[in-house]
Amino acid sequence: MDYVFNLTATDMSHLGGPMGTEYTSIMYVKTFGTLEKAQKYAQKDYKYSDIGLALKWKKDGRNAWTSGDLGWVEYTINKVKVL
């Protein structure tokens, strides 16, 4: 079976306002051949990588991983079966 890994970056910067005005939006979705490549791309994209803050990935269900809310962005990687 072949799989790809979709990395989604979600903009979280519009959370924390008055109720009813909060929202998130997808900044991008990128596809990678391995989980490690997707994680490496997210780490490079992360705003604080240059000062040594490493992302900590948590398994979120059977075929997904998340960085958790990082204040302004959240990364999610989904494992997708290629037919």
C-alpha positions in Angstrom: 0.0 0.0 0.0 1.2 3.5 -0.8 0.6 6.5 1.3 1.3 10.3 1.1 1.4 12.7 4.0 -0.6 16.0 3.7 0.8 18.8 5.9 -1.8 21.5 6.7 -0.9 24.8 8.2 -3.8 26.5 10.0 -3.8 30.2 10.8 -4.8 30.6 14.4 -4.0 34.3 14.8 -7.7 35.3 14.8 -8.6 33.4 17.9 -9.1 35.1 21.3 -11.4 37.9 20.3 -15.0 38.5 21.2 -17.3 35.5 20.9 -18.6 35.2 17.3 -15.6 37.0 15.7 -13.1 34.2 16.1 -12.1 32.1 13.1 -9.3 30.0 11.7 -8.2 29.5 8.1 -6.0 27.2 6.1 -2.8 28.8 5.0 -1.7 25.8 2.8 -1.8 22.1 2.3 1.4 20.4 1.0 1.9 16.7 0.1 5.0 14.7 1.0 6.2 11.2 0.4 7.2 10.5 4.1 6.1 11.7 7.5 9.6 12.8 8.3 9.7 15.1 5.2 6.4 16.7 6.2 7.6 17.3 9.8 10.9 18.7 8.6 9.1 21.2 6.3 6.8 22.3 9.1 9.8 22.8 11.4 11.5 24.9 8.7 8.3 26.9 8.2 7.7 27.5 11.9 8.5 31.1 12.8 10.6 30.3 15.8 12.8 27.5 14.3 15.7 29.9 14.0 16.0 30.3 17.8 15.9 26.6 18.4 12.3 25.9 19.3 11.5 22.4 18.0 8.0 21.3 17.2 6.6 18.5 19.4 4.4 16.1 17.4 1.5 14.3 19.1 -0.4 11.4 17.5 -3.9 12.6 16.8 -6.0 9.5 15.9 -4.8 6.6 13.8 -3.4 8.5 10.8 -2.8 12.0 11.9 -0.2 14.0 13.9 -0.5 17.6 15.3 1.9 20.2 16.6 -0.9 21.6 18.8 -1.8 25.3 18.9 1.5 27.3 18.6 -0.2 30.7 19.1 -0.4 31.8 15.5 -0.2 28.5 13.6 -1.1 24.8 14.1 0.4 22.1 11.8 -1.5 18.9 11.1 -0.2 15.9 9.1 -2.6 13.4 7.8 -1.6 10.0 6.3 -3.6 9.4 3.1 -3.8 6.1 1.2 -3.1 6.5 -2.5 -5.4 4.4 -4.6 
